[in-house]
């Protein structure tokens, strides 16, 4: 049986780069908290944008996609889901809303995990939503030639309830250790959840929801304003590689959590860094609209659409945004990705 033991986080032998990364996160976090108290309206707008991006990206990681227009309509509840993918998207929206609205009152326990899964699967897969798997599952990977192999064998269905109970108890016990930083503990718990793979479907999406829940409960809320899930999706290869490295020999308690911790903290750092950039752009009312649009695109860590720019800069008209983007493309400062409604812009 897998033993859930996070006491190694208290041995003081962590890599220096992790310690430095944590320091950088705390520094950016402090600045964000000061701004949030003073500029509530700006953060409210950023949260609306991030929620759409989170719902889109977390589902896209699993191959669940629809158009940006439909994503916004579903997240804003101005349209009902029309097909299976959109049912999946609507379920994630509801589970994410539950966390955003009530995270302070939600305890990290089995009841919460099962309830969030039930909410997430309420539009599709409702027959097994909120219930642990009844059959064993495998993590299968496929190479470029279409050849498949078993990458990881999760905990059996029979052992899953016990494993989940032990995981929760290990977290509760360890989080009370003042010598262990929560930023190190949280990714360990998420990795173990993924390796247990307790549900028939939705384990990846649940891991991202639980990441946000634990981060929010520990006052690391950058993911509310810059999508944590989008940062994972943008660096999917790095994410899966770290997951693979940290799950080797997991079942025999011989794995290392360090690669996954590194990826998790890097993702959180990107959120805080992007939040810092976006705030500076949104709050720079003294500079011209043209300069603010240019800064929004050039400072974005990822490709950005015209609609996203308009959401970040609500006082700038879409016509002005379009004109500036066209000028930047002609000047060779940015280039276009996609076409039609999926058009996005990224700096050269």
N, C-alpha and C positions, 0 to 999 in steps of 0.2 A: 504493500500500500504506500502511495506517495505520502511523504511527510512534509507538512507545510511549516517551515521554520525560517523566520526572517531575522534571527538573532545575528546572522553574519553582518547585517547592516550596522551593528554596534561595535565592530572590531577596529574601526579607524584605518582600515587598509584599502579604502576606495581610491580609484585612480584620480590623479590631480585634476584631470580635465573635467570630471564630473563635479568636483568641488567648485571649480571655476565657473562652470555652467550654472550651478545652483546660485552662486553669488550674483551672476549677471541677471538671472530671473528675478531674484529678490530686489535688485536695484530697479529694474523696469517695473516691477509690481508696485513698488512704493510710489513711483511717479504716476502710475495709472490711478492709484487710489486717491491721490491728492486731486487729480484732475476730475475724477468721477464725482467727487463731492461738490465741485464748483461748476461743472458743465454737464449737468444731468441730461439736458435735451440732446446734446451731441451723442452721448453714450446710448440713449434710447434709440436714436436713428441707426447707430452702428449695430446695435443688437438685432434690429429688424433685418438688416442686410446679412448679418452672420447666420441668423436662423435659416434663411433660405439656402445659403451656401452649405450649411451643415447638413440639412436634409438632403440636398442634392448630392454632396460628396460622399456621405456615409453609405448611401445606396449605390452610388456609382462604383465604389470600390468592389461591391458585390455583383456588378453588372446589371444593376437595376436602374434604368435610365428613362428619361422622357425629355421633352424640350424645356428650355429655360422658362419659356412662357407658361407652360403647364406647371412646372415646379412652383413658380411664384403664385399661381392661382390656387394650387392645392395648399401651400403653406399659409397663404392669407385667407384660406377657406372661402374664396370667392367662386369656387367651382368644386363639384364633387369628383372623386376619382372615376376614371372611365374604363380602366383595364387593370390587369393583374399588377403590372409594375406600379401604376399609380395607387393601387390599394396598399402596396408595400410602403410607398412613399408617405401616404397619409398616416399609416400606423407609426412610422418613425417620427413624423411631425407631432403626433399626440404624445408619444413617450418623451420626446424632447421638451415639449411644453410642460409636461408634468414636472420634469427636473428643473426647468427654468423658474417655474412658479413656486415650487414647494421644496426645493432642495434642503432648506434649513430644517424642515420638519421631517424629512425622509431619513430613516435610519438605514445604514448599509447592513442588510440582513437578507435571509432567504425569502422572507415575505415580500420585501421590496423588489428583489431580483425577479421573482416569479410574477409579480404584478406588472412590472415594467415590460416584461416579455409578453404578457397577456395583452397589454395595451398595444404594443408594437405589432402583434400578430392579429389584432382584432378585425382587420379588414380582409386578411388573407391568412390561411393557416390557423384560423381560430380554433379548430378542433384540437390542436396540440399547443396552442398558446398558453403560457403560464404553467406548463408541465415539463418536467424533466424528460429526456429521451427514454423511449421504451426499448430501442434497439441500439446496438453498438454502432459507432460511426468511425470513419477513417478520414484522415486528411490526405488527399491525393493531389499530387502535382503533375503537370504535363509539360514536357519539353517542347522545343520548337518544331520537332518532327511529329508531334502528336502522341508520343509514347508516354504512358502513364505509369506512375509508381507510387507506392504508399510512402509519404513523407513522415507521417506521424500517426501513431495509434493512441487516441485519447483514452481516458478512463472508461471502463465498461459501463453500460447502462445500469447494471446491478449495483456497482460501486459509487455511482454518481451522487445520490443523496448524501451518503456518508462523506464523500470528498468535499462537497459543497459546504456541509456543516463544519468540517475541519478547517476549510479555507476561511470561512467567516470568523470562526473562533480565533484562528491564528492572527487575523487582521486586528480583531478587537483587542487581543492581548498585546500585540506589538505597538499599536497606535498610542498606547498609554506609556510607552517607554520614551521619556523625554530626550534620551540620547540618540534617538533615531529620527531623522528628518522624514516628514511625510512625503516629500517629493521623491524619495528613494523607495519608500514602502509602497506607494500607490502602483507604480508600474510592475512591481513584483506580484502584487495581487492580480492585476489585469493579465499578466502572462499566465499565471496559474489558472485563472478562469478560462483563458483560451485553450490551455492544454487539457483541462477537464472536458471542455466542449459539451456542456451539460444539456444542450437543447438539440432537437432534431434539425432546426433551422434558425438562423438569425444570431448565431454566436458572435460573429464579427461585429455586427451592428450593436449588439448588446454590450460588447466590450467597450465600444466607444461611448455609449450612453453611461456606462458605469464609470469610465474614466472621467467624464464631465462631472458626474455626481460627486465622486470623491474629491476631485479638484475644487469644485465649488464649496463643498463642506469644509475644506481646509483653506478657504479664502483665496484660491488661485482661480480667478474667474475670467481670465483673458479670453477663454473659449466662448464666452457669451457675446463678445464683441468682434472677434476675429475667429472664424471657424477653425476649430481644432481638427475636425474631420477633413476639411479642405487641405490643410497642411499635410495630413497623412496621405491623402489622395494624390497630391502633387509630388510626393516623394515615396510612392508606393513600393518601388523596388527596394529602397533602403529599409522601409518598414518590414517587408516580408523577409528580407535577409536577416534583420536583427531578430525577428521572431523565430526564424529557422535556427539561428546560432544558439539562441537561449533555450530552445526546446530540446536540443540534443542531450540524450541521457536524462531527460526530465523524470521519467518514470522510476529511475533508480536513484534519484536525489543527487545526481552527479553533474547537473547542468549549471551553467553560469548565467546569472540574471543581467550581467553588466551590459551586453549589447542592446538588450531591450530597454533597459533603464536609459542608456545613452540616447536611443532613438526617441523615447518618450519625452525626455527632458529637452532634446533638440526641437521637437515639435512644439512644446510649450513655449520655449524661448522664441521661436519664430512667430508665435501668436502675439507675445508681448512686444516683440520688435515691430511687427506689422501694425499693432495697435498704436504704438508710439508714432509711427510714420503717418498713419491715417488721421490721428488726432491733430497732428501738426498741420496737415493739409486742410482739414475741415475748419480748424480754428484760425486759419491765417486770412482773416477777412481784409486785412490791410493791403494784401498784394492783389494783383489783378486776377480776374477770373481765368484769363488765358494761362497765367503762371500757375494757378491752383490746379487747373486741369492737367497741365504738363507734369506737375509734381505728383499728382495722383497716379498717373500712368507710370512715370519713371521710377517712383518709389515703391510701386507694388511689387511684391515678391513673386507674383504669379500673373498670368495673362488676365486681363480685365476687360469687361464688356462696356459698351456705351451706357447700358441700363444701370450697371453697377456704379459707374462714375456719377451718373445723375442721382443715384441714391445717396452716395457719399457727399455730393455737393448739391443739395436740394434747391439752393438759390440760383443755380446756373441752369439756363434753358438747354434742352436737348439740342436745339439748333446750334448753339454756341459750342457745345461739347463736340458735336459732329464736325463743325468747321475746324476746330483746333486739332482734332484727331487726323483729319484729312491733311492738314498742313504738316503735322509731325510725320505722317507717312511719306509725304512727298520729299521732306527734308532728310529722310532716311534715319530718323531718330527712333522710330518704332516700326514694327511690321505687323501685318494682319495674320491672324490664325482663324481658320474656319470661314464660313460664309453665311449669308442671310441672317437669321435670328441668332445663330451660334457664333457670329463674328466676335472676336476678341483681339485685344492689342497687347503687344509685349515689346519692351525696349530692346533695341539691337545691342 
